[in-house]
C-alpha cells in the first residue's frame, strides 16, 4: 500500500523476471523493487508486453490508449496494468503491435539481434514518457536499466514533448556497458522534437549512442558492482573518458539475490531440499545429475550461462578438452545457449568425451537450479562481468565458484588463499583455467577443507537488504 511520503519510482526495463528473462538484469528488476517496497519506496516496473505465457495468464487491464506520432505514420500503443499479481510491486506493460508481440526478447530466428531494434527501443521509451506525461505526479523519478532505456533521461530534459517531466530526476543502472544501442543519425526523425543545441548529448562518434547519452544526462548512475565501476574508466570500448568524467555521479552497488526464490530449504524447482546437512543436500541433488555419467562420483564442474565471448565459453571448452585429454577424474555439465559456433565447439567436446561431459543447449531455469544445488564447482571464466549473479546463486547452494578476477566476481569471490569464498584466477586463458581446475581437484581431495568451505559459503549473506538501502539513498539524493 502506497503511503503519501513514499518515493514513487518507475523502473523502465526490457526484461523482468518472471515475465521475460534473458540475463541477470531480469533478476535484478524483478527482485529489487520487492525489497524497496519495505524501505519507503512505492515501486512500479514498466516493460514491453511480449507474446509470452505470463501475459496470457495475467492479461491485466488497459489504462491508457494512445499513439506515437512519427513523421510519416503513427504507431498505436496501450499501457496495461497488472493489478492482482503477487509480484510485490506494481507492474505495467506497454503493448506495441508489430514490435514487441514476439516471444523472443532480443534475438530473431537466425540468432542475431532483431533488425528493427532501434525503432522498438525508441517506441518503448516514447510510449513510457507519453503515458507518464499524461499524469506527471504519478511518479517522483524514473529508474532506467541499460541502453534500451538510455534515451529517456535526454528526452525528459530536452524534448519539447514532455515539459511536465523536465524537472523530474532520472537514475540509470549499468548492467552491461558492452551493449550501447548505437544507431545512425538517419534515425533522427524517430525521436520527438528536442532542443537541437543539446543534440550533442545524444552523439558519440558520429552516431546516436543511448548509453553514452544516459551517462552524460542522467542525474544519478550506478554500476552493479564496485569492481566494475573501477574498471570502466580504464576499459570501456572508447567510452573511458565519459566514465572518468561522470564518475562524480556514479556509485557501485552490488546486486542482491532474491532469497525468496533462492532458498535451498524451499526452492520449488529442486528435487531435494536442505534439511539438516548441506552435504547430504548436495549429495542427493548431485545424484539427480550424474546418474548417466560413467563415474557419477567424480567431482562435478558446471557452467551455466549465455554462450557469448564475454562469458569466456571458448576458453572454457578448450580447457575442458585439454583437461579430459590428460585426466579422466572429473565430470562437466554445461547448460546454456547462444553463439552457434560456441555451441558447435561444446558439442564436439561432448562427442569426444561422452562418458564425462553433458551439454544441454537451452535456457532452462529448473535445470539450472538443480545444477547450482548438485554441483561441486561452478566455472565462471567471464572476460567481463559487471556483477554476475550465478556465483551468488551457487554459493547459496553450497557450490564453490571458480572465477576470473574481474568486475563483480572480484568483489564476491576473493580467493581462498586470502580467506575468501572460492578460487579466483587472473586472465581468461587456458593455462589459467587449467591451473584453477588443478587447484580445485586438490581442494576436493582434501574433503575436510572442501567441506569447511561449502559450510562457509552457503551461509554468506548476498541478500538484497543492504544494497536496496543504497538505492533508496541514491533516490533521496536526487529529490
Ligand atoms: C548483466 C551483467 C551481469 C549482471 C547482470 C545484472 O547481465 O552481465 O554481470 O549480474 O546484468 O545486473
Boltz pocket constraint, residues with backbone or C-beta under 6 A from the ligand:
constraints:
  - pocket:
      binder: B
      contacts: [[A, 23], [A, 24], [A, 25], [A, 26], [A, 28], [A, 174], [A, 175], [A, 176], [A, 224], [A, 255], [A, 384], [A, 385], [A, 386], [A, 387], [A, 388], [A, 389], [A, 408]]
      max_distance: 6.0
